[in-house]
Amino acid sequence: MAERIVLVGGVAAGPKAACRARRLLPEAEITLIDQDNLISYGGCGIPYYVAGDVSDEDELRKTSFHTTRDPNFFKTCKGIDVRINTRALNIDRKNKKVEVEDVQTGIGDELPYDKLVLATGSYPFVLPIPGAELEGVYTLSSLHKAIAIKQKLATGKIGKVVIVGGGAIGLEMAEAFADLWGIETSVVEFMPQVMPGLIDYPFARMVQHRMEANGIKIHTGEAAEAIETADEGKGYLVRTAQRTLEADLVVMSAGVRPRSELARKAGLHVSEMGAIMVNRRLQTSDPCIYAAGDCIATTHLITGKPSYNPLGSLANRQGRVVGDNLGGIPSQFPGVVGSFIMKCFDGCIGTTGLTLKCALAEGFDADASITAPSDRAHFYPEETKTPLQLVFDRRDRRVLGVQGFGAFNDAILARINAAAALIAKGGTIDDFCNLEMAYAPPFSTAIDALNAAANVADNQAAGRQSNISIEEFLAWMENFNSHPDWQVLDVRHPREVTPFEEKFGERWLGVPYEEIRERHQEIPADRTLIIMCSAGTRSFEIQNFLAGVGLRKTMVLPGGLNCITRLGVDWLPA
C-alpha cells in the first residue's frame, strides 16, 4: 500500500515539503490542505505588492516560469492533491487521522496518514486595546488583507495612515504607503527604538533617520492605548499617552505568534513561546509528525536555546529537510543564527547573529566594534560609507553578530551573508580578520569592510583601543555639564572642523591628523579627550600616539562622523 502523507498548511514550508516528497516518493499519496483559498504565495513580498513594486497580487503566487501556483498546478504539474478551504480541527495520533472540515459548508471529513506534516504558519498579534477590532484596522495576516488594503488605497480616499508597531514589517509597510502613494504615514512603537531585538540602538537611529528624511513620522517609546472612530465616522483616532493621531486606515503590525493550536491539542510538545518543538530532523515529539516554517522553534546556533524566526527563506529550507526525511533521506536542519535584511528607501539595514544588547543579556562578555568603511575602493565613483558593527565575546573572541547599514545595493547583503556563514561555524575575530573576500575596486576595498570591522574588534578585545559608546557620546552632546572635563579632539581637515569649533567653543579642539605629532604639546593633559575623525581609523592611530607621549585619558568615537551624520542628530553645524 502506498504511503499516505498529509500536510497541513499551504503557503511556504508545506508546498516545499510536498513537492520534495513527491520527487522522492513517486507512488505516495500526498495531500496538502489549507483553510484559505490562496496558497503558495510569497508572503514576504506583500509590502512590495502594496508599494507597487509588484504590480499584481498574482505575481506573488506565480512560479519563476510564470505559472500560478493553485490547486490545478499542484495536481497537474506536481502530482499533489490540494484541498483548499479545508481546516484541520484535530489530530487523532492513535489512529493516525486528521479531522477536517470544509470552511464554506461545514462538512467534516477524516484524512488518514502514515506521516503528517504541520506547516500551520503564524498569526498576527493583535494588541488587546479598545478599537483593535474596528473595520478600518488591518493586520497583514494574509494576501487577502493586502489586497483589501491596496483596494482601499486605489480609491484615493486614504490620506493618512497610522502603523502600530515599528518592527520590520511595520517599517516596510510605512515605506510602501509613503513612497508610492504619497500618504502621510506615522509609526507608533512601544519600545525606545525601531526594530527592537533585531538591531542595536545606533543602527536603529540610522534607520529611523532614513525613514523620517523621507517623510515618515516615527514615535518611539509610545504605546497605542486605544483606536477610536473619529467624529461623524470620518476616519480613526489612534491614542497614545503623548498624542492623538488621525488616520483613514490603521495597520496593526505588532509581530506574529506561531500557529500551534492543532499541535497543542494533539499533545505535542510546544515551547514557552508557543512554537512547536522539533528535533534536527524536524520531527515533533511524535516521530510520525513533522513540523516546519513559522509554527516551529529552532535552535539558535549561538545561544543553543530555542529560537523563533518566522521567515519565508527558513520555511522553504525546512520544507526541503522535511521532504527529504519523508523520502528516506536522513537530512537535518541544524538551527539558525538569525539573518535579516530590509530595504529602507535608498538604503538598507542588515543583521545576523545577536545584537550587543541581547549578547549581554545572554551572559556573554560582549563588546562591539563599530566602523564606517567604504563599500568599495575610495577612488571608485559609486563609493559610499558602510557603517558596520561586529559583536564579539572578549573571553574567547568568538564573533556573535554583525549589523550593517548602507546604500540600497548588494554591499550589505554580501557582508551579512559572509558573516552568517562564519558565525554559524563558531568563527572568531581572527577568522573574520583573515576571511577571504572577492576583491575588485567596483565591489570592495582591498581590506574588505568586514575584515576592517574585525581588525577594530581585535584591537578592542586586546585592550589596545578604548572607545566611548555612541549612546554615551550623544548624551554628553545633549548635556556638556554631565562630564565637564571632556573635550573633543577632532583630527579632520580644518575646513571640516571649523564649523564645530565655532559652534561648541572650547568643547571642540581641532588639530589635523598630519600635525598631531608636531603639535601634541597643545593638547590639554587635564581633559578626557574624545578623539574624532571621519570613520574612526585615524582616531585609533592618534590614541596610540598620544598614549606614547603620556596622554592616556582618551576615547575613540567609533565610526566617527560617518556614523553620527546618519543618526539624525539636530546639533550638527549646518
KABELPE-V910997 format. One record per residue. N is the residue number from 1. RES is the residue in one letter. PSI is psi in radians with two decimals (* if undefined). D_LAST is the distance of its C-alpha to the last C-alpha in Angstrom with 1 decimal. Layout:
# KABELPE-V910997
n->{N | N}
res->{RES | RES}
psi->{PSI | PSI}
d_last->{D_LAST | D_LAST}
This chain:
# KABELPE-V910997
n->{1 | 2 | 3 | 4 | 5 | 6 | 7 | 8 | 9 | 10 | 11 | 12 | 13 | 14 | 15 | 16 | 17 | 18 | 19 | 20 | 21 | 22 | 23 | 24 | 25 | 26 | 27 | 28 | 29 | 30 | 31 | 32 | 33 | 34 | 35 | 36 | 37 | 38 | 39 | 40 | 41 | 42 | 43 | 44 | 45 | 46 | 47 | 48 | 49 | 50 | 51 | 52 | 53 | 54 | 55 | 56 | 57 | 58 | 59 | 60 | 61 | 62 | 63 | 64 | 65 | 66 | 67 | 68 | 69 | 70 | 71 | 72 | 73 | 74 | 75 | 76 | 77 | 78 | 79 | 80 | 81 | 82 | 83 | 84 | 85 | 86 | 87 | 88 | 89 | 90 | 91 | 92 | 93 | 94 | 95 | 96 | 97 | 98 | 99 | 100 | 101 | 102 | 103 | 104 | 105 | 106 | 107 | 108 | 109 | 110 | 111 | 112 | 113 | 114 | 115 | 116 | 117 | 118 | 119 | 120 | 121 | 122 | 123 | 124 | 125 | 126 | 127 | 128 | 129 | 130 | 131 | 132 | 133 | 134 | 135 | 136 | 137 | 138 | 139 | 140 | 141 | 142 | 143 | 144 | 145 | 146 | 147 | 148 | 149 | 150 | 151 | 152 | 153 | 154 | 155 | 156 | 157 | 158 | 159 | 160 | 161 | 162 | 163 | 164 | 165 | 166 | 167 | 168 | 169 | 170 | 171 | 172 | 173 | 174 | 175 | 176 | 177 | 178 | 179 | 180 | 181 | 182 | 183 | 184 | 185 | 186 | 187 | 188 | 189 | 190 | 191 | 192 | 193 | 194 | 195 | 196 | 197 | 198 | 199 | 200 | 201 | 202 | 203 | 204 | 205 | 206 | 207 | 208 | 209 | 210 | 211 | 212 | 213 | 214 | 215 | 216 | 217 | 218 | 219 | 220 | 221 | 222 | 223 | 224 | 225 | 226 | 227 | 228 | 229 | 230 | 231 | 232 | 233 | 234 | 235 | 236 | 237 | 238 | 239 | 240 | 241 | 242 | 243 | 244 | 245 | 246 | 247 | 248 | 249 | 250 | 251 | 252 | 253 | 254 | 255 | 256 | 257 | 258 | 259 | 260 | 261 | 262 | 263 | 264 | 265 | 266 | 267 | 268 | 269 | 270 | 271 | 272 | 273 | 274 | 275 | 276 | 277 | 278 | 279 | 280 | 281 | 282 | 283 | 284 | 285 | 286 | 287 | 288 | 289 | 290 | 291 | 292 | 293 | 294 | 295 | 296 | 297 | 298 | 299 | 300 | 301 | 302 | 303 | 304 | 305 | 306 | 307 | 308 | 309 | 310 | 311 | 312 | 313 | 314 | 315 | 316 | 317 | 318 | 319 | 320 | 321 | 322 | 323 | 324 | 325 | 326 | 327 | 328 | 329 | 330 | 331 | 332 | 333 | 334 | 335 | 336 | 337 | 338 | 339 | 340 | 341 | 342 | 343 | 344 | 345 | 346 | 347 | 348 | 349 | 350 | 351 | 352 | 353 | 354 | 355 | 356 | 357 | 358 | 359 | 360 | 361 | 362 | 363 | 364 | 365 | 366 | 367 | 368 | 369 | 370 | 371 | 372 | 373 | 374 | 375 | 376 | 377 | 378 | 379 | 380 | 381 | 382 | 383 | 384 | 385 | 386 | 387 | 388 | 389 | 390 | 391 | 392 | 393 | 394 | 395 | 396 | 397 | 398 | 399 | 400 | 401 | 402 | 403 | 404 | 405 | 406 | 407 | 408 | 409 | 410 | 411 | 412 | 413 | 414 | 415 | 416 | 417 | 418 | 419 | 420 | 421 | 422 | 423 | 424 | 425 | 426 | 427 | 428 | 429 | 430 | 431 | 432 | 433 | 434 | 435 | 436 | 437 | 438 | 439 | 440 | 441 | 442 | 443 | 444 | 445 | 446 | 447 | 448 | 449 | 450 | 451 | 452 | 453 | 454 | 455 | 456 | 457 | 458 | 459 | 460 | 461 | 462 | 463 | 464 | 465 | 466 | 467 | 468 | 469 | 470 | 471 | 472 | 473 | 474 | 475 | 476 | 477 | 478 | 479 | 480 | 481 | 482 | 483 | 484 | 485 | 486 | 487 | 488 | 489 | 490 | 491 | 492 | 493 | 494 | 495 | 496 | 497 | 498 | 499 | 500 | 501 | 502 | 503 | 504 | 505 | 506 | 507 | 508 | 509 | 510 | 511 | 512 | 513 | 514 | 515 | 516 | 517 | 518 | 519 | 520 | 521 | 522 | 523 | 524 | 525 | 526 | 527 | 528 | 529 | 530 | 531 | 532 | 533 | 534 | 535 | 536 | 537 | 538 | 539 | 540 | 541 | 542 | 543 | 544 | 545 | 546 | 547 | 548 | 549 | 550 | 551 | 552 | 553 | 554 | 555 | 556 | 557 | 558 | 559 | 560 | 561 | 562 | 563 | 564 | 565 | 566 | 567 | 568 | 569 | 570 | 571 | 572 | 573 | 574}
res->{M | A | E | R | I | V | L | V | G | G | V | A | A | G | P | K | A | A | C | R | A | R | R | L | L | P | E | A | E | I | T | L | I | D | Q | D | N | L | I | S | Y | G | G | C | G | I | P | Y | Y | V | A | G | D | V | S | D | E | D | E | L | R | K | T | S | F | H | T | T | R | D | P | N | F | F | K | T | C | K | G | I | D | V | R | I | N | T | R | A | L | N | I | D | R | K | N | K | K | V | E | V | E | D | V | Q | T | G | I | G | D | E | L | P | Y | D | K | L | V | L | A | T | G | S | Y | P | F | V | L | P | I | P | G | A | E | L | E | G | V | Y | T | L | S | S | L | H | K | A | I | A | I | K | Q | K | L | A | T | G | K | I | G | K | V | V | I | V | G | G | G | A | I | G | L | E | M | A | E | A | F | A | D | L | W | G | I | E | T | S | V | V | E | F | M | P | Q | V | M | P | G | L | I | D | Y | P | F | A | R | M | V | Q | H | R | M | E | A | N | G | I | K | I | H | T | G | E | A | A | E | A | I | E | T | A | D | E | G | K | G | Y | L | V | R | T | A | Q | R | T | L | E | A | D | L | V | V | M | S | A | G | V | R | P | R | S | E | L | A | R | K | A | G | L | H | V | S | E | M | G | A | I | M | V | N | R | R | L | Q | T | S | D | P | C | I | Y | A | A | G | D | C | I | A | T | T | H | L | I | T | G | K | P | S | Y | N | P | L | G | S | L | A | N | R | Q | G | R | V | V | G | D | N | L | G | G | I | P | S | Q | F | P | G | V | V | G | S | F | I | M | K | C | F | D | G | C | I | G | T | T | G | L | T | L | K | C | A | L | A | E | G | F | D | A | D | A | S | I | T | A | P | S | D | R | A | H | F | Y | P | E | E | T | K | T | P | L | Q | L | V | F | D | R | R | D | R | R | V | L | G | V | Q | G | F | G | A | F | N | D | A | I | L | A | R | I | N | A | A | A | A | L | I | A | K | G | G | T | I | D | D | F | C | N | L | E | M | A | Y | A | P | P | F | S | T | A | I | D | A | L | N | A | A | A | N | V | A | D | N | Q | A | A | G | R | Q | S | N | I | S | I | E | E | F | L | A | W | M | E | N | F | N | S | H | P | D | W | Q | V | L | D | V | R | H | P | R | E | V | T | P | F | E | E | K | F | G | E | R | W | L | G | V | P | Y | E | E | I | R | E | R | H | Q | E | I | P | A | D | R | T | L | I | I | M | C | S | A | G | T | R | S | F | E | I | Q | N | F | L | A | G | V | G | L | R | K | T | M | V | L | P | G | G | L | N | C | I | T | R | L | G | V | D | W | L | P | A}
psi->{2.35 | 2.51 | 2.43 | 2.11 | 2.20 | 2.31 | 2.27 | 1.95 | 2.10 | 0.53 | -1.10 | -1.23 | -0.69 | -0.98 | -0.67 | -0.80 | -0.72 | -0.79 | -0.69 | -0.73 | -0.67 | -0.70 | -0.56 | -0.43 | 1.32 | -0.36 | -0.15 | 2.67 | 1.91 | 2.14 | 2.22 | 2.25 | 2.63 | 2.49 | -0.21 | 2.97 | -0.09 | 2.17 | 2.89 | 0.96 | 2.79 | 1.54 | -0.56 | -0.25 | -0.01 | -0.83 | -0.56 | -0.41 | -0.79 | -0.65 | -0.34 | -0.10 | -0.62 | 2.02 | -0.56 | 2.47 | -0.46 | -0.42 | -0.53 | -0.25 | 0.00 | 2.69 | 3.04 | -0.29 | 0.42 | 0.61 | 2.28 | 2.30 | 1.55 | 3.12 | -0.65 | -0.68 | -0.83 | -0.57 | -0.86 | -0.62 | -0.52 | -0.24 | 0.57 | 2.27 | 2.19 | 2.27 | 1.83 | 2.99 | 0.61 | 2.05 | 2.30 | 2.22 | -0.76 | 2.72 | 2.13 | 1.60 | -0.57 | -0.79 | 0.05 | 1.09 | 2.56 | 2.15 | 2.19 | 2.90 | 2.63 | 2.12 | -0.30 | -0.69 | -0.34 | 0.05 | 2.27 | 2.87 | 2.96 | 2.40 | 1.95 | 2.59 | 2.68 | -0.65 | 2.43 | 2.45 | 2.21 | 2.02 | 0.96 | -0.10 | -2.60 | 2.97 | 2.65 | 2.44 | 2.14 | 2.13 | 2.38 | 1.18 | 2.69 | 2.37 | -0.06 | -0.37 | 0.05 | 2.70 | -0.63 | 0.21 | 2.08 | 2.60 | 2.99 | 0.98 | -0.30 | 3.00 | -0.52 | -0.75 | -0.72 | -0.72 | -0.74 | -0.72 | -0.79 | -0.61 | -0.67 | -0.74 | -0.65 | -0.31 | -0.32 | 0.15 | 0.04 | 1.93 | -0.41 | 2.37 | 2.41 | 2.26 | 2.17 | 1.83 | 2.09 | 0.59 | -2.94 | -0.85 | -0.71 | -0.74 | -0.63 | -0.70 | -0.65 | -0.77 | -0.69 | -0.79 | -0.75 | -0.64 | -1.05 | -0.80 | -0.23 | 0.54 | 2.45 | 2.02 | 2.33 | 2.55 | 2.31 | 2.12 | 2.21 | -0.67 | 2.88 | -0.10 | 2.82 | 2.81 | 0.84 | 2.45 | -0.38 | -0.70 | 2.81 | 2.92 | -0.84 | -0.67 | -0.53 | -0.67 | -0.67 | -0.77 | -0.82 | -0.74 | -0.72 | -0.70 | -0.79 | -0.58 | -0.34 | 0.38 | 0.02 | 2.30 | 2.21 | 2.23 | 1.78 | 2.82 | 0.43 | 2.33 | 2.33 | 2.11 | -0.43 | 2.66 | 2.20 | 2.73 | 2.31 | 2.95 | 2.42 | 0.33 | 0.31 | 1.51 | -2.84 | 2.82 | 2.15 | 2.07 | 2.32 | 3.11 | -0.39 | -0.41 | 2.95 | 2.19 | 2.27 | 2.53 | 2.54 | -0.28 | 2.43 | 2.34 | 2.11 | 1.96 | 1.16 | 0.46 | 3.09 | 2.84 | 2.59 | 2.40 | 1.64 | 0.25 | -0.71 | -0.78 | -0.70 | -0.79 | -0.51 | -0.01 | 0.28 | 2.67 | 2.31 | 2.45 | 3.00 | -0.56 | -0.02 | 0.12 | 2.59 | 2.29 | 2.34 | 2.79 | -2.99 | -0.38 | 0.08 | 0.51 | 2.48 | -2.97 | -0.20 | 1.97 | -0.23 | -0.05 | 2.14 | 2.83 | 2.59 | 2.78 | -2.68 | -0.10 | -0.09 | 2.79 | 2.42 | 2.88 | 2.27 | 2.17 | -0.20 | -0.84 | -0.41 | 0.11 | 2.81 | 2.45 | 2.62 | 2.04 | 1.50 | 1.56 | 2.45 | -0.59 | -0.76 | -0.71 | -0.72 | -0.72 | -0.72 | -0.63 | -0.69 | -0.71 | -0.76 | -0.80 | -0.71 | -0.86 | -0.60 | -0.60 | 0.10 | 0.10 | 2.01 | 1.39 | 2.72 | 2.62 | 1.84 | -0.54 | -2.89 | 2.75 | -0.22 | 1.33 | 2.48 | 2.52 | 2.55 | 2.35 | 2.49 | 1.41 | -2.05 | 0.24 | -3.06 | 2.73 | 2.34 | 2.66 | 2.62 | 2.57 | -2.66 | 2.56 | 2.87 | -0.74 | -0.76 | -0.70 | -0.73 | -0.72 | -0.52 | -0.02 | 0.11 | 2.61 | 1.25 | 2.61 | 3.03 | 2.40 | 2.44 | 2.22 | 2.93 | 1.07 | 3.10 | 2.62 | -0.22 | 3.11 | 2.39 | -0.38 | -0.06 | 2.42 | -0.58 | 0.32 | 2.41 | 2.84 | 2.53 | 1.54 | 2.27 | 2.54 | 2.32 | 2.02 | 2.35 | 2.83 | 2.16 | -0.44 | -0.90 | 0.06 | 0.30 | 2.37 | 2.27 | -0.35 | 2.78 | 2.40 | 2.60 | 2.53 | 2.23 | -2.83 | 2.79 | 1.35 | -2.83 | 0.08 | -0.83 | -0.76 | -0.78 | -0.75 | -0.68 | -0.75 | -0.75 | -0.74 | -0.72 | -0.76 | -0.72 | -0.69 | -0.70 | -0.44 | 0.20 | 0.50 | 2.51 | 3.04 | -0.73 | -0.66 | -0.70 | -0.65 | -0.64 | 0.21 | 2.22 | 2.11 | 2.49 | 2.44 | 2.31 | 2.51 | -0.62 | -0.19 | -0.47 | 3.07 | 2.86 | -0.72 | 1.87 | 2.69 | -0.64 | -0.68 | -0.75 | -0.72 | -0.67 | -0.63 | -0.71 | -0.73 | -0.66 | -0.78 | -0.71 | -0.81 | -0.57 | -0.03 | 0.22 | -0.38 | 2.26 | 2.28 | 2.81 | 2.43 | 2.67 | -0.69 | -0.75 | -0.65 | -0.75 | -0.69 | -0.70 | -0.69 | -0.48 | -0.39 | 1.54 | -0.52 | -0.22 | -0.52 | 1.40 | -0.27 | 0.04 | 2.64 | 2.46 | 2.29 | 1.82 | 2.05 | 0.27 | -3.11 | 2.53 | -0.66 | -0.43 | -0.55 | -0.61 | -0.79 | -0.53 | -0.72 | -0.70 | -0.60 | -0.66 | 0.00 | -2.33 | -0.20 | -0.21 | 2.04 | 2.15 | 2.14 | 1.97 | 2.53 | -0.79 | -0.09 | -0.08 | -0.79 | -0.56 | -0.45 | 0.28 | -0.36 | -0.35 | -0.21 | 2.18 | 2.33 | -0.23 | 0.11 | 2.63 | 2.09 | 2.26 | 1.84 | 2.23 | 2.38 | -2.82 | -0.74 | -0.21 | -0.32 | -0.87 | -0.56 | -0.73 | -0.72 | -0.72 | -0.65 | -0.77 | -0.76 | -0.82 | -0.64 | -0.61 | -0.38 | 0.28 | 0.01 | 1.66 | -0.10 | 1.24 | 2.67 | 2.40 | 2.37 | 1.86 | 2.36 | -0.22 | -2.69 | -0.38 | -0.60 | -0.80 | -0.72 | -0.26 | 0.06 | -0.22 | 0.47 | 2.62 | 0.08 | -0.01 | 2.40 | 2.57 | *}
d_last->{78.0 | 74.5 | 71.8 | 70.0 | 66.2 | 64.3 | 60.5 | 58.7 | 55.3 | 54.4 | 50.7 | 49.7 | 51.8 | 55.0 | 55.3 | 54.2 | 56.9 | 59.5 | 58.9 | 59.1 | 62.2 | 63.9 | 63.4 | 65.1 | 67.7 | 69.0 | 71.8 | 69.9 | 69.6 | 65.8 | 64.6 | 61.0 | 60.4 | 57.4 | 57.2 | 54.8 | 55.8 | 52.7 | 52.8 | 51.2 | 47.8 | 44.4 | 42.9 | 39.7 | 39.1 | 39.2 | 35.4 | 35.4 | 38.4 | 36.7 | 33.6 | 35.9 | 35.4 | 39.1 | 40.8 | 43.9 | 44.9 | 47.9 | 45.8 | 45.1 | 48.8 | 49.7 | 50.6 | 49.1 | 52.0 | 51.3 | 54.1 | 53.4 | 54.2 | 56.6 | 60.1 | 61.8 | 59.6 | 60.3 | 64.0 | 64.6 | 62.1 | 62.0 | 65.3 | 63.7 | 64.9 | 62.0 | 62.6 | 59.8 | 59.7 | 61.6 | 60.6 | 61.8 | 63.2 | 64.9 | 65.9 | 69.5 | 69.2 | 72.9 | 74.1 | 71.0 | 70.2 | 67.1 | 67.7 | 65.7 | 65.6 | 64.6 | 61.7 | 63.0 | 66.7 | 66.8 | 69.6 | 69.7 | 70.6 | 70.8 | 69.5 | 71.3 | 69.4 | 70.1 | 66.4 | 63.6 | 59.9 | 57.4 | 54.1 | 53.4 | 49.6 | 47.3 | 46.7 | 43.5 | 43.1 | 43.1 | 41.7 | 44.6 | 43.0 | 44.5 | 43.9 | 43.4 | 46.4 | 45.4 | 45.9 | 42.3 | 41.2 | 41.2 | 41.2 | 41.0 | 44.5 | 45.9 | 45.5 | 47.2 | 44.3 | 41.8 | 44.1 | 44.3 | 40.5 | 40.1 | 43.0 | 41.3 | 38.1 | 40.2 | 41.5 | 38.2 | 38.6 | 36.0 | 32.7 | 31.5 | 32.0 | 31.7 | 32.1 | 33.6 | 32.7 | 29.6 | 31.6 | 31.6 | 33.8 | 31.9 | 28.6 | 30.4 | 31.9 | 28.6 | 27.3 | 30.6 | 30.4 | 26.9 | 26.8 | 30.2 | 31.3 | 28.0 | 29.1 | 27.0 | 27.2 | 26.9 | 27.8 | 29.4 | 29.8 | 32.0 | 30.6 | 27.4 | 25.9 | 26.6 | 29.3 | 30.9 | 33.4 | 32.2 | 29.0 | 27.5 | 24.6 | 21.7 | 22.9 | 23.4 | 19.8 | 18.9 | 21.4 | 20.4 | 16.7 | 18.2 | 20.6 | 18.2 | 15.9 | 19.3 | 20.2 | 22.3 | 22.3 | 23.3 | 25.0 | 26.0 | 28.5 | 30.3 | 33.8 | 35.3 | 38.2 | 39.8 | 39.8 | 41.5 | 42.6 | 40.8 | 42.9 | 45.5 | 44.7 | 41.6 | 39.4 | 38.6 | 36.7 | 35.3 | 35.2 | 33.5 | 33.7 | 30.2 | 30.3 | 32.4 | 31.2 | 33.0 | 34.2 | 36.6 | 37.1 | 36.5 | 36.6 | 37.8 | 36.4 | 37.3 | 38.8 | 42.3 | 45.5 | 48.4 | 51.3 | 54.1 | 56.5 | 59.2 | 59.1 | 59.2 | 62.2 | 63.9 | 63.6 | 61.2 | 59.0 | 55.5 | 52.7 | 51.2 | 48.3 | 50.9 | 50.8 | 54.0 | 54.9 | 56.0 | 57.1 | 55.9 | 58.2 | 56.5 | 59.8 | 59.7 | 62.2 | 64.8 | 65.2 | 66.2 | 62.9 | 59.6 | 56.1 | 52.8 | 49.4 | 47.3 | 50.3 | 50.8 | 49.5 | 49.0 | 48.7 | 45.4 | 45.9 | 43.8 | 45.0 | 48.4 | 48.1 | 48.5 | 45.3 | 44.5 | 42.5 | 42.9 | 41.9 | 43.7 | 43.6 | 45.5 | 47.9 | 49.0 | 49.5 | 51.4 | 53.5 | 54.7 | 55.6 | 57.7 | 59.3 | 60.2 | 61.9 | 63.7 | 65.0 | 66.3 | 63.5 | 62.4 | 58.6 | 56.1 | 52.5 | 51.3 | 48.3 | 44.5 | 41.4 | 39.2 | 37.1 | 34.7 | 32.0 | 30.1 | 28.2 | 24.8 | 23.9 | 22.8 | 22.9 | 25.6 | 26.5 | 29.7 | 31.8 | 35.2 | 37.2 | 36.2 | 32.9 | 32.4 | 33.1 | 36.2 | 37.4 | 37.3 | 39.1 | 41.7 | 42.6 | 41.1 | 39.9 | 36.6 | 33.4 | 30.6 | 28.7 | 25.3 | 24.2 | 21.8 | 23.9 | 24.1 | 26.3 | 28.1 | 28.4 | 25.2 | 26.7 | 27.5 | 25.5 | 24.8 | 23.7 | 21.2 | 20.4 | 22.8 | 22.3 | 25.9 | 27.6 | 31.3 | 33.3 | 36.4 | 39.3 | 39.5 | 43.3 | 44.3 | 41.0 | 41.4 | 38.4 | 37.9 | 35.0 | 32.1 | 29.0 | 26.6 | 23.6 | 22.9 | 23.2 | 26.0 | 28.6 | 31.4 | 29.5 | 29.1 | 32.6 | 34.2 | 33.0 | 33.8 | 37.2 | 38.0 | 37.0 | 39.0 | 42.1 | 41.9 | 41.1 | 44.1 | 46.3 | 45.1 | 42.9 | 41.6 | 38.7 | 41.0 | 41.8 | 38.2 | 37.6 | 40.5 | 40.1 | 40.9 | 38.4 | 38.9 | 36.9 | 35.9 | 32.6 | 31.8 | 32.3 | 31.3 | 30.7 | 33.8 | 33.1 | 32.3 | 29.3 | 32.0 | 33.7 | 30.6 | 30.0 | 33.6 | 33.4 | 30.7 | 32.9 | 35.8 | 34.1 | 33.2 | 36.7 | 38.4 | 36.4 | 34.8 | 31.2 | 29.9 | 26.8 | 24.7 | 24.3 | 20.9 | 22.1 | 23.0 | 19.7 | 17.8 | 20.4 | 20.0 | 16.2 | 17.2 | 20.1 | 20.2 | 23.7 | 25.1 | 25.3 | 25.0 | 26.2 | 23.5 | 21.0 | 18.6 | 19.9 | 17.3 | 19.4 | 17.0 | 16.8 | 15.8 | 13.1 | 11.4 | 12.3 | 11.8 | 8.2 | 9.7 | 12.9 | 11.6 | 10.2 | 13.1 | 15.9 | 19.0 | 18.0 | 16.2 | 18.4 | 17.8 | 21.0 | 21.0 | 23.2 | 25.8 | 26.2 | 26.7 | 30.5 | 30.9 | 28.6 | 29.2 | 31.1 | 27.9 | 26.8 | 27.9 | 30.8 | 30.7 | 27.3 | 26.7 | 24.2 | 21.7 | 21.5 | 18.4 | 18.1 | 16.9 | 19.9 | 22.1 | 24.8 | 24.2 | 23.6 | 27.1 | 28.6 | 27.2 | 28.5 | 31.9 | 31.9 | 30.9 | 33.6 | 36.1 | 35.4 | 35.7 | 32.2 | 32.6 | 30.4 | 27.5 | 25.8 | 24.0 | 21.0 | 22.4 | 20.5 | 17.7 | 14.0 | 15.6 | 16.8 | 14.1 | 11.5 | 14.5 | 15.0 | 12.7 | 11.6 | 9.6 | 8.8 | 6.4 | 3.8 | 0.0}
